[in-house]
Amino acid sequence: MSKTFIIEAVMLAVHGQLMLPEQPVTYLIPYTSIQELYELQTGSEPIMLEEEDDGFVKQMIGDLIAFFEESFNKKKIEKALTVPWRKSPPLPINENVTLMIVFAIDNEEYGDNFDPIETELILTAIKEQAALLTDQLDFIERLVQAGIPVQAYDVEDFEFAVEGDNQV
């Protein structure tokens, strides 16, 4: 059975291990985080500290954008964008990784403590009863402090999250 995680699209470019799990994984990605990929790709600010790593991540972002823009995938994504909270049909990446795009809506419920994409991640995790996966420890801290009823894992604990019971 596939484990489900809520994640930002850029995480797949920054953390290559997420694309090579030993067990089947489904990543639910809020659509706005895909839109963010375009900004990151064309932006002048570095994403990574090391120039070589930054170039590699920007290349991976380009590859992800190309994947999402493939005609068949684009049609699946557009299908999800017709109704709030609809999920796209599965977009398989490899034998163990499947992506699904969610047309998440920021209802500003958590707007005081979280930015719009973080709010969409939270709401998607609650709605789907799935764990969040992030590399932002401050985000996890704020989730705990605010008492948000979601389970969150640091990317460094990815293997543990895949092996464990990540249902909320």
Backbone as a chain_set.jsonl record, in Angstrom:
{"seq": "MSKTFIIEAVMLAVHGQLMLPEQPVTYLIPYTSIQELYELQTGSEPIMLEEEDDGFVKQMIGDLIAFFEESFNKKKIEKALTVPWRKSPPLPINENVTLMIVFAIDNEEYGDNFDPIETELILTAIKEQAALLTDQLDFIERLVQAGIPVQAYDVEDFEFAVEGDNQV", "coords": {"N": [[0.834, -1.178, 0.0], [0.488, 2.236, -0.758], [2.131, 5.005, 0.766], [1.013, 8.21, 1.76], [1.868, 11.582, 1.34], [1.812, 15.073, 2.011], [3.144, 17.706, 0.206], [5.367, 20.326, -0.926], [5.976, 21.255, -4.311], [8.615, 22.053, -4.978], [10.19, 20.713, -3.172], [10.632, 18.199, -4.217], [12.503, 18.687, -6.151], [14.656, 19.697, -4.723], [15.297, 17.724, -2.876], [16.445, 14.899, -3.758], [16.236, 12.241, -2.831], [13.595, 11.848, -2.284], [12.44, 11.04, -4.59], [13.179, 8.468, -4.859], [12.108, 6.347, -3.156], [11.973, 3.351, -1.139], [9.612, 2.069, -0.901], [6.227, 2.22, -2.196], [5.026, 5.533, -2.736], [2.821, 8.273, -2.538], [2.613, 11.57, -3.479], [0.869, 14.383, -2.574], [0.321, 17.418, -3.998], [-0.176, 20.791, -3.563], [-1.568, 22.911, -6.023], [-0.703, 25.608, -6.23], [1.917, 25.486, -5.363], [3.188, 24.4, -7.502], [3.019, 26.447, -9.327], [4.766, 28.149, -8.083], [7.2, 27.05, -8.752], [7.9, 28.103, -11.258], [8.547, 30.747, -10.625], [10.763, 30.309, -8.978], [12.521, 29.146, -10.78], [13.081, 31.17, -12.634], [13.896, 33.215, -11.044], [16.402, 35.387, -9.597], [17.581, 34.996, -7.18], [19.535, 32.736, -5.26], [18.702, 29.282, -4.709], [19.916, 27.265, -3.374], [22.804, 27.082, -1.21], [25.412, 26.479, -2.198], [26.891, 27.141, -5.344], [27.074, 25.2, -7.375], [25.245, 23.262, -6.486], [22.951, 24.832, -6.564], [22.643, 25.298, -9.31], [22.12, 22.682, -10.143], [19.705, 22.12, -8.771], [18.044, 24.042, -9.916], [18.006, 23.05, -12.495], [16.674, 20.638, -12.017], [14.232, 21.671, -11.226], [13.436, 22.755, -13.641], [13.131, 20.352, -15.048], [10.984, 19.231, -13.634], [8.981, 21.122, -14.166], [8.786, 20.748, -16.939], [7.823, 18.118, -16.924], [5.284, 18.505, -15.717], [4.166, 20.053, -17.695], [3.939, 18.392, -19.869], [1.795, 17.178, -22.368], [-0.191, 15.134, -21.732], [-0.021, 15.005, -18.917], [-0.539, 17.66, -18.27], [-3.211, 17.901, -19.051], [-4.407, 16.206, -17.17], [-3.866, 17.634, -14.834], [-5.219, 20.041, -15.332], [-7.802, 19.109, -15.227], [-8.204, 18.796, -12.504], [-8.295, 21.413, -11.709], [-10.792, 22.459, -11.994], [-12.608, 22.315, -9.941], [-12.699, 23.31, -6.575], [-10.567, 21.686, -4.248], [-10.405, 19.34, -5.649], [-8.653, 16.473, -6.758], [-6.033, 15.675, -9.021], [-5.968, 13.075, -11.539], [-3.771, 10.247, -10.965], [-0.261, 10.899, -11.446], [2.18, 9.155, -12.534], [5.616, 8.884, -11.633], [7.754, 7.126, -11.312], [8.209, 3.6, -10.61], [7.71, 3.609, -7.854], [6.838, 6.141, -7.128], [4.222, 8.407, -7.172], [2.498, 11.252, -8.24], [-0.018, 13.552, -7.251], [-2.004, 16.258, -8.011], [-3.459, 18.859, -6.178], [-6.177, 20.999, -6.106], [-6.011, 23.106, -4.029], [-7.405, 25.397, -1.685], [-6.696, 28.418, -0.169], [-8.047, 29.384, 2.732], [-7.511, 31.31, 4.535], [-7.6, 30.576, 7.16], [-5.449, 29.942, 8.778], [-3.903, 32.134, 8.455], [-2.593, 34.071, 10.075], [-0.324, 32.934, 11.21], [0.866, 31.446, 9.211], [2.034, 31.278, 5.828], [0.338, 31.618, 2.578], [0.835, 29.23, 0.972], [1.766, 27.443, 2.914], [-0.549, 27.325, 4.451], [-2.271, 26.08, 2.627], [-0.972, 23.609, 2.443], [-1.351, 22.679, 5.068], [-4.201, 22.581, 5.242], [-4.729, 20.73, 3.234], [-3.44, 18.47, 4.27], [-5.019, 18.031, 6.54], [-7.542, 17.609, 5.368], [-7.018, 15.342, 3.766], [-6.108, 13.561, 5.612], [-3.373, 12.956, 5.931], [0.22, 12.931, 6.305], [2.429, 15.77, 6.56], [5.338, 16.65, 4.708], [8.378, 18.194, 5.036], [11.187, 20.474, 4.751], [11.562, 22.483, 6.416], [12.188, 23.305, 9.477], [11.275, 25.305, 11.179], [8.673, 25.633, 10.309], [7.511, 23.205, 11.105], [7.813, 23.546, 13.879], [6.118, 25.777, 14.289], [3.682, 24.616, 13.601], [3.348, 22.791, 15.691], [3.341, 24.548, 17.914], [1.03, 26.006, 17.358], [-0.843, 24.09, 17.675], [-1.908, 22.604, 15.576], [-3.745, 20.055, 14.062], [-2.089, 18.046, 12.582], [0.2, 15.646, 11.289], [3.67, 15.939, 10.94], [6.685, 15.599, 9.144], [10.206, 15.934, 9.081], [12.229, 16.2, 6.214], [14.611, 14.858, 6.501], [13.892, 12.711, 7.999], [12.605, 11.046, 6.277], [12.773, 8.296, 5.374], [12.082, 6.932, 7.726], [9.476, 7.927, 8.006], [8.244, 6.808, 5.766], [8.399, 4.12, 6.339], [7.013, 3.953, 8.744], [3.8, 4.3, 10.465], [1.985, 6.634, 9.064], [-0.492, 7.786, 9.227], [-2.833, 10.221, 10.159]], "CA": [[0.0, 0.0, 0.0], [1.253, 3.469, -0.899], [2.068, 6.036, 1.804], [0.659, 9.506, 1.186], [2.442, 12.749, 2.001], [1.521, 16.385, 1.446], [4.476, 18.271, -0.009], [5.525, 21.379, -1.936], [6.624, 20.739, -5.513], [10.052, 22.331, -4.988], [10.87, 19.721, -2.335], [11.03, 17.084, -5.074], [13.711, 19.104, -6.867], [15.733, 19.944, -3.763], [15.628, 16.492, -2.14], [16.376, 13.794, -4.712], [15.87, 10.974, -2.206], [12.144, 11.732, -2.277], [12.042, 10.402, -5.838], [13.699, 7.1, -4.868], [11.767, 5.607, -1.94], [12.001, 1.895, -1.272], [8.219, 1.624, -0.913], [5.373, 3.15, -2.954], [4.676, 6.799, -2.103], [2.039, 9.23, -3.308], [2.77, 12.937, -2.999], [-0.185, 15.323, -2.924], [0.982, 18.711, -4.156], [-1.068, 21.907, -3.886], [-1.255, 23.494, -7.325], [0.037, 26.868, -6.133], [3.349, 25.227, -5.208], [3.71, 24.173, -8.855], [3.191, 27.788, -9.877], [5.957, 28.696, -7.437], [8.382, 26.535, -9.468], [8.242, 29.044, -12.329], [9.214, 31.881, -9.985], [12.077, 29.862, -8.512], [13.374, 28.869, -11.936], [13.488, 32.403, -13.301], [14.387, 34.176, -10.052], [17.85, 35.581, -9.532], [18.074, 34.582, -5.867], [19.886, 31.306, -5.216], [17.855, 28.388, -3.922], [20.861, 26.518, -2.548], [23.971, 27.883, -0.829], [26.52, 26.198, -3.119], [26.533, 27.481, -6.714], [26.888, 23.96, -8.137], [23.97, 22.693, -6.043], [21.892, 25.72, -7.04], [22.458, 25.003, -10.731], [21.494, 21.366, -10.249], [18.312, 22.223, -8.326], [17.294, 24.788, -10.939], [17.811, 22.11, -13.602], [15.625, 19.713, -11.574], [12.98, 22.437, -11.28], [13.092, 22.78, -15.064], [12.643, 19.014, -15.405], [9.643, 19.081, -13.046], [8.078, 21.964, -14.955], [8.58, 20.045, -18.213], [6.947, 16.981, -16.631], [3.925, 19.001, -15.503], [3.669, 20.648, -18.935], [3.679, 17.363, -20.88], [0.39, 17.273, -22.754], [-1.045, 14.214, -20.982], [-0.017, 15.428, -17.518], [-1.194, 18.97, -18.199], [-4.66, 17.661, -19.107], [-4.809, 15.655, -15.877], [-3.811, 18.722, -13.85], [-6.302, 20.972, -15.638], [-9.036, 18.476, -14.752], [-8.317, 19.074, -11.069], [-8.453, 22.85, -11.485], [-12.167, 22.883, -12.271], [-13.396, 22.319, -8.703], [-11.842, 23.377, -5.383], [-10.217, 20.474, -3.511], [-10.333, 18.161, -6.507], [-7.313, 15.942, -7.007], [-5.805, 15.202, -10.38], [-5.672, 11.646, -11.636], [-2.36, 9.996, -10.641], [0.807, 11.186, -12.395], [3.304, 8.313, -12.1], [6.976, 9.33, -11.932], [8.471, 5.865, -11.473], [7.401, 2.508, -10.035], [7.379, 3.856, -6.453], [6.43, 7.53, -6.863], [3.088, 8.942, -7.917], [2.109, 12.599, -7.833], [-1.382, 13.994, -7.489], [-2.087, 17.697, -7.801], [-4.69, 19.223, -5.474], [-6.575, 22.394, -6.262], [-6.241, 23.549, -2.659], [-7.846, 26.786, -1.554], [-6.304, 29.064, 1.087], [-9.207, 30.077, 3.292], [-6.944, 32.238, 5.514], [-7.854, 30.069, 8.508], [-4.201, 29.966, 9.533], [-3.165, 33.23, 7.857], [-1.779, 34.853, 11.0], [0.937, 32.257, 11.515], [1.366, 30.677, 8.077], [1.826, 31.913, 4.522], [-0.726, 30.929, 1.829], [1.18, 27.857, 0.582], [1.763, 26.644, 4.146], [-1.951, 27.113, 4.81], [-2.789, 25.057, 1.709], [-0.394, 22.336, 2.864], [-2.044, 22.285, 6.307], [-5.587, 22.221, 4.945], [-4.7, 19.485, 2.451], [-3.096, 17.393, 5.205], [-6.196, 17.772, 7.37], [-8.592, 17.052, 4.506], [-6.619, 14.018, 3.268], [-5.643, 12.742, 6.734], [-2.027, 12.512, 5.547], [1.307, 13.671, 6.943], [3.197, 16.762, 5.818], [6.763, 16.405, 4.598], [8.986, 19.501, 4.801], [12.571, 20.648, 5.204], [11.53, 23.715, 7.197], [11.97, 22.979, 10.883], [10.462, 26.357, 11.796], [7.292, 25.331, 9.936], [7.085, 22.137, 12.016], [7.68, 24.169, 15.208], [4.906, 26.606, 14.315], [2.547, 23.686, 13.604], [3.225, 22.267, 17.053], [2.953, 25.654, 18.802], [-0.348, 26.407, 17.073], [-1.727, 22.965, 17.963], [-2.569, 22.181, 14.334], [-3.869, 18.595, 14.134], [-1.474, 17.32, 11.469], [1.493, 15.026, 11.546], [4.655, 16.514, 10.025], [8.011, 14.994, 9.188], [11.337, 16.579, 8.436], [12.706, 15.398, 5.088], [15.692, 13.998, 6.992], [13.252, 11.528, 8.572], [11.761, 10.507, 5.217], [12.736, 6.831, 5.396], [11.286, 6.573, 8.906], [8.078, 8.265, 7.71], [7.749, 5.851, 4.783], [8.281, 2.811, 7.005], [6.085, 4.028, 9.878], [2.375, 4.541, 10.246], [1.89, 8.095, 8.979], [-1.875, 8.259, 9.175], [-3.142, 11.188, 11.215]], "C": [[0.886, 1.251, 0.0], [1.053, 4.386, 0.31], [1.777, 7.361, 1.11], [1.255, 10.615, 2.037], [2.004, 14.001, 1.258], [2.861, 17.108, 1.367], [4.413, 19.417, -1.016], [6.28, 20.795, -3.123], [8.142, 20.926, -5.479], [10.832, 21.307, -4.154], [11.366, 18.541, -3.175], [12.297, 17.411, -5.847], [14.9, 19.228, -5.925], [16.214, 18.651, -3.11], [15.418, 15.279, -3.038], [15.941, 12.477, -4.113], [14.354, 10.769, -2.179], [11.627, 11.037, -3.533], [12.466, 8.936, -5.89], [13.367, 6.327, -3.592], [11.806, 4.097, -2.202], [10.597, 1.301, -1.304], [7.391, 2.634, -1.707], [4.941, 4.357, -2.12], [3.841, 7.619, -3.074], [2.232, 10.591, -2.668], [1.592, 13.762, -3.492], [0.426, 16.716, -2.882], [-0.062, 19.792, -4.441], [-0.616, 22.608, -5.172], [-0.437, 24.778, -7.223], [1.532, 26.634, -5.94], [3.986, 24.856, -6.544], [3.947, 25.526, -9.515], [4.453, 28.44, -9.321], [7.247, 28.227, -8.138], [8.844, 27.503, -10.556], [8.993, 30.249, -11.763], [10.622, 31.501, -9.539], [13.04, 29.638, -9.666], [13.91, 30.157, -12.555], [14.072, 33.44, -12.343], [15.9, 34.245, -10.015], [18.438, 35.152, -8.19], [18.412, 33.096, -5.881], [18.926, 30.523, -4.323], [18.723, 27.629, -2.923], [22.088, 27.398, -2.267], [25.144, 27.712, -1.796], [26.068, 26.448, -4.551], [26.256, 26.238, -7.561], [25.547, 23.305, -7.783], [22.797, 23.514, -6.564], [21.594, 25.452, -8.512], [21.745, 23.682, -10.932], [20.018, 21.435, -9.868], [17.482, 22.988, -9.353], [17.051, 23.919, -12.177], [16.684, 21.125, -13.26], [14.255, 20.401, -11.586], [12.504, 22.516, -12.724], [12.532, 21.439, -15.528], [11.23, 18.78, -14.859], [8.609, 19.899, -13.827], [7.761, 21.282, -16.279], [7.643, 18.849, -18.021], [5.494, 17.442, -16.483], [3.32, 19.577, -16.781], [3.48, 19.639, -20.061], [2.179, 17.306, -21.115], [-0.528, 16.402, -21.892], [-1.146, 14.634, -19.514], [-0.749, 16.749, -17.336], [-2.72, 18.818, -18.217], [-5.172, 17.113, -17.78], [-4.857, 16.756, -14.813], [-4.967, 19.691, -14.074], [-7.654, 20.426, -15.191], [-9.273, 18.792, -13.27], [-8.658, 20.539, -10.796], [-9.861, 23.362, -11.755], [-13.019, 23.005, -11.018], [-12.438, 22.397, -7.513], [-11.753, 22.018, -4.676], [-10.255, 19.203, -4.348], [-8.876, 17.77, -6.684], [-7.221, 15.507, -8.461], [-5.763, 13.679, -10.381], [-4.172, 11.444, -11.349], [-1.413, 10.309, -11.799], [2.017, 10.349, -11.966], [4.647, 8.871, -12.565], [7.854, 8.11, -12.194], [7.652, 4.793, -10.757], [6.992, 2.755, -8.584], [6.887, 5.267, -6.14], [5.304, 7.941, -7.804], [2.774, 10.324, -7.354], [0.619, 12.782, -8.096], [-1.418, 15.48, -7.136], [-3.457, 18.004, -7.195], [-4.958, 20.702, -5.717], [-7.012, 22.906, -4.889], [-6.599, 25.033, -2.652], [-7.438, 27.306, -0.18], [-7.504, 29.834, 1.613], [-8.812, 31.047, 4.401], [-7.177, 31.806, 6.964], [-6.606, 30.148, 9.386], [-3.304, 31.124, 9.089], [-2.294, 34.054, 8.783], [-0.397, 34.25, 11.214], [1.595, 31.571, 10.322], [1.096, 31.416, 6.775], [0.793, 31.097, 3.727], [-0.385, 29.487, 1.42], [1.22, 26.949, 1.808], [0.332, 26.331, 4.577], [-2.567, 26.042, 3.917], [-2.245, 23.678, 2.059], [-1.127, 21.802, 4.098], [-3.452, 21.792, 5.997], [-5.667, 20.923, 4.141], [-4.389, 18.301, 3.355], [-4.294, 17.031, 6.076], [-7.27, 17.065, 6.545], [-8.278, 15.619, 4.077], [-6.183, 13.066, 4.378], [-4.283, 12.125, 6.411], [-0.993, 13.424, 6.197], [1.939, 14.67, 5.979], [4.661, 16.34, 5.793], [7.41, 17.738, 4.224], [10.444, 19.499, 5.23], [12.683, 21.903, 6.07], [11.17, 23.405, 8.65], [11.13, 24.034, 11.586], [8.982, 26.158, 11.474], [6.736, 24.252, 10.871], [6.889, 22.695, 13.428], [6.399, 24.984, 15.321], [3.647, 25.746, 14.301], [2.272, 23.18, 15.018], [2.726, 23.362, 17.999], [1.5, 26.061, 18.609], [-1.348, 25.284, 17.355], [-2.506, 22.483, 16.756], [-2.598, 20.644, 14.309], [-3.357, 17.857, 12.891], [-0.152, 16.721, 11.933], [2.458, 15.593, 10.514], [5.998, 15.841, 10.243], [9.016, 15.904, 8.511], [11.794, 15.639, 7.32], [13.821, 14.448, 5.522], [15.147, 12.705, 7.605], [12.362, 10.807, 7.561], [11.653, 8.983, 5.268], [11.913, 6.323, 6.573], [9.801, 6.801, 8.626], [7.47, 7.256, 6.743], [7.51, 4.503, 5.447], [7.222, 2.805, 8.093], [4.659, 4.203, 9.455], [2.158, 6.041, 10.252], [0.455, 8.596, 8.877], [-2.157, 9.127, 10.39], [-4.261, 10.654, 12.088]], "O": [[1.908, 1.299, 0.684], [-0.061, 4.524, 0.815], [2.246, 7.6, -0.003], [1.17, 10.603, 3.265], [1.846, 13.994, 0.037], [3.623, 17.126, 2.334], [3.513, 19.47, -1.854], [7.136, 19.928, -2.947], [8.878, 20.038, -5.91], [12.012, 21.069, -4.413], [12.405, 17.955, -2.872], [13.081, 16.516, -6.165], [16.026, 18.897, -6.295], [17.402, 18.501, -2.825], [14.331, 14.702, -3.067], [15.334, 11.662, -4.807], [13.884, 9.637, -2.062], [10.516, 10.509, -3.545], [12.153, 8.235, -6.852], [14.255, 5.712, -3.002], [11.686, 3.644, -3.34], [10.422, 0.147, -1.696], [7.808, 3.78, -1.873], [4.546, 4.223, -0.961], [4.115, 7.657, -4.273], [2.039, 10.754, -1.463], [1.343, 13.834, -4.696], [0.977, 17.138, -1.865], [-0.76, 19.721, -5.452], [0.572, 22.861, -5.371], [0.441, 25.01, -8.055], [2.339, 27.486, -6.31], [5.2, 24.984, -6.704], [4.96, 25.726, -10.185], [5.126, 29.197, -10.021], [8.259, 28.928, -8.116], [10.044, 27.696, -10.75], [9.964, 30.714, -12.36], [11.562, 32.279, -9.703], [14.235, 29.907, -9.546], [15.073, 30.217, -12.955], [14.67, 34.425, -12.776], [16.591, 33.285, -10.358], [19.649, 34.965, -8.071], [17.67, 32.29, -6.443], [18.414, 31.033, -3.326], [18.322, 27.383, -1.786], [22.365, 28.343, -3.007], [25.792, 28.69, -2.168], [24.982, 26.018, -4.94], [25.323, 26.221, -8.364], [24.813, 22.854, -8.662], [21.771, 22.961, -6.957], [20.432, 25.388, -8.914], [20.868, 23.566, -11.789], [19.171, 20.874, -10.564], [16.34, 22.618, -9.627], [16.013, 24.037, -12.828], [15.844, 20.816, -14.106], [13.246, 19.78, -11.918], [11.315, 22.362, -13.002], [11.578, 21.391, -16.304], [10.384, 18.202, -15.541], [7.508, 19.425, -14.11], [6.604, 21.24, -16.698], [6.774, 18.597, -18.856], [4.585, 16.84, -17.055], [2.099, 19.59, -16.938], [2.921, 19.98, -21.104], [1.389, 17.378, -20.173], [-1.536, 16.888, -21.379], [-2.233, 14.619, -18.936], [-1.488, 16.934, -16.369], [-3.431, 19.516, -17.493], [-6.243, 17.503, -17.316], [-5.777, 16.801, -13.996], [-5.621, 20.113, -13.12], [-8.546, 21.189, -14.819], [-10.405, 19.024, -12.847], [-9.245, 20.86, -9.763], [-10.095, 24.57, -11.744], [-14.03, 23.707, -11.016], [-11.472, 21.638, -7.447], [-12.749, 21.307, -4.534], [-10.149, 18.103, -3.806], [-7.988, 18.62, -6.749], [-8.193, 15.037, -9.051], [-5.546, 13.062, -9.338], [-3.392, 12.386, -11.482], [-1.709, 10.03, -12.961], [2.799, 10.789, -11.123], [4.806, 9.275, -13.717], [8.602, 8.067, -13.17], [6.523, 5.052, -10.341], [6.015, 2.166, -8.122], [6.551, 5.557, -4.991], [5.405, 7.844, -9.027], [2.786, 10.532, -6.141], [0.072, 12.229, -9.05], [-0.92, 15.895, -6.089], [-4.478, 17.479, -7.639], [-4.075, 21.544, -5.552], [-8.196, 23.109, -4.622], [-6.153, 25.807, -3.499], [-7.784, 26.719, 0.845], [-7.928, 30.821, 1.012], [-9.672, 31.551, 5.124], [-6.969, 32.593, 7.888], [-6.698, 30.391, 10.589], [-2.095, 31.101, 9.317], [-1.341, 34.682, 8.324], [0.585, 34.974, 11.38], [2.752, 31.159, 10.406], [0.076, 32.089, 6.626], [0.413, 30.006, 4.152], [-1.243, 28.609, 1.517], [0.76, 25.809, 1.748], [0.033, 25.218, 5.011], [-3.307, 25.185, 4.401], [-2.97, 22.686, 1.982], [-1.477, 20.624, 4.163], [-3.849, 20.713, 6.437], [-6.572, 20.114, 4.349], [-5.003, 17.243, 3.224], [-4.553, 15.852, 6.32], [-7.832, 16.054, 6.968], [-9.173, 14.776, 4.031], [-5.917, 11.893, 4.117], [-4.073, 10.926, 6.595], [-1.3, 14.549, 6.589], [1.983, 14.458, 4.767], [5.159, 15.743, 6.747], [7.043, 18.347, 3.219], [10.881, 18.627, 5.981], [13.787, 22.329, 6.412], [9.998, 23.263, 8.997], [10.357, 23.71, 12.488], [8.126, 26.487, 12.295], [5.617, 24.377, 11.37], [5.914, 22.358, 14.099], [5.681, 24.897, 16.317], [2.647, 26.107, 14.922], [1.13, 23.146, 15.477], [1.808, 23.139, 18.788], [0.815, 26.418, 19.568], [-2.558, 25.496, 17.284], [-3.634, 22.008, 16.888], [-1.564, 20.009, 14.517], [-4.107, 17.134, 12.235], [0.507, 17.229, 12.84], [2.107, 15.717, 9.34], [6.394, 15.553, 11.372], [8.722, 16.555, 7.508], [11.746, 14.419, 7.475], [13.958, 13.357, 4.969], [15.871, 11.716, 7.714], [11.472, 10.047, 7.942], [10.549, 8.441, 5.209], [11.132, 5.383, 6.426], [8.966, 5.965, 8.969], [6.304, 6.888, 6.886], [6.529, 3.823, 5.148], [6.597, 1.775, 8.346], [4.336, 4.249, 8.269], [2.145, 6.663, 11.314], [0.23, 9.736, 8.472], [-1.765, 8.798, 11.51], [-4.673, 11.318, 13.039]]}, "num_chains": 1, "name": "protein.A"}
